[in-house]
Amino acid sequence: MKKINLILFIMNAFLLCLLFFLYDPFSFFPKTYEDSPLLLEYDIEQIKSLQLILETPNEKMKYNFKRMESIWYLSSREGEGFKIANFDSLDKIFNGLKNLHKFEKEKRTILDSEFWGDRRLSIVLGNGDGKLMEIEFGNCIQVVSECLVREKNSHIAYTLPYSFSSLLPDLKLTHFQTRSPFAGLSFSKIVKISYTLKGVETYSVYKDGEIWKTVPDLPGEVEKKNIIDLVTRLRNWSGDDAIEIDLKSRNKLSVSPLQSLAVEYINESGNKERISVDDIGSISPGKKIIEVNPFGQYISMPAFNWEYWHFYDIKQLLNSAD
């Protein structure tokens, strides 16, 4: 009888534990995806490099991003020079990463053959000194509201209520290249802004210590607020599309810039660097092609976008009381 009672006690205890884990009466375990722990254990500000790898049966794409100061740069091939990245595209990726959760209720042990579909997407995050973590995005089960995610080399996968790939509808290189070449520049780092027409500098404003001065030299004091407004317009200056230009098309455009807008700034090493946006002509009516140097990337832009800089009067920078 004692043996039977012991067996019954063990069975009841087992059933009680099972019911406890199934129903969680004291809410020890998250009941919803949103209440679950985050998969990404690092602050976005800690991330200084990101590698995006996509494999399909027909191709493999790899994009390498790195952050220096407030600017993100992009390269698609080993040994290739970096170009200025599209911050909006990266923001979508980072916002998606910040919202990944480890929903324990929906986790499963899974084989690689079950995890991967035809499209293999992985993201490698680094802090500049090494790899922080690598996240893999796998198959979607039946519907795109049940998609798998895991850390690399783990057989524990979690279910996402959406497809992470939906945040990356376009994986062309130009999708990740900037349309706003000055967007990442910090006001505190800028030391000179200049406009050049047909090789001749028409006007510029530069920082001498803590004072801003103009060329040509104008009587009066440059107001800092006006410089901030000018930099804001620079940062927001944008074209329509980042584009690739083949050699044949490039040869039809101007060798020397028709007009240029350039910004000099101090990099994280304390040295001066320069970004020059050069108007090299048109390949269609009403559209200008600009070349962003020294990165050798191209942006299509409406011709009228240049009018503000062409007709800009630097007297606007002076203190209104002068």
Secondary structure, 3 states (H helix, E strand, C coil): CHHHHHHHHHHHHHHHHHHHHHHCCCCCCCCCCCCCCECCCCCHHHCCEEEEEEECCCCEEEEEEEEECCEEEEECCCCCCCEEECHHHHHHHHHHHHCCECCHHHCEECCHHHHCCCCEEEEEEECCCCEEEEEEEEEECCCCCCEEEEECCCCEEEEECCCHHHHCCCCCHHHHECCCCCCCCCHHHEEEEEEEECCEEEEEEEEECCEEEEECCCCCCECHHHHHHHHHHHHHCCCCEEECCCHHHHHCCCCCCCEEEEEEEECCCCCEEEEEEEECCCCECCEEEEEEECCCEEEEEEHHHHHHHHCCCHHHHECCCC
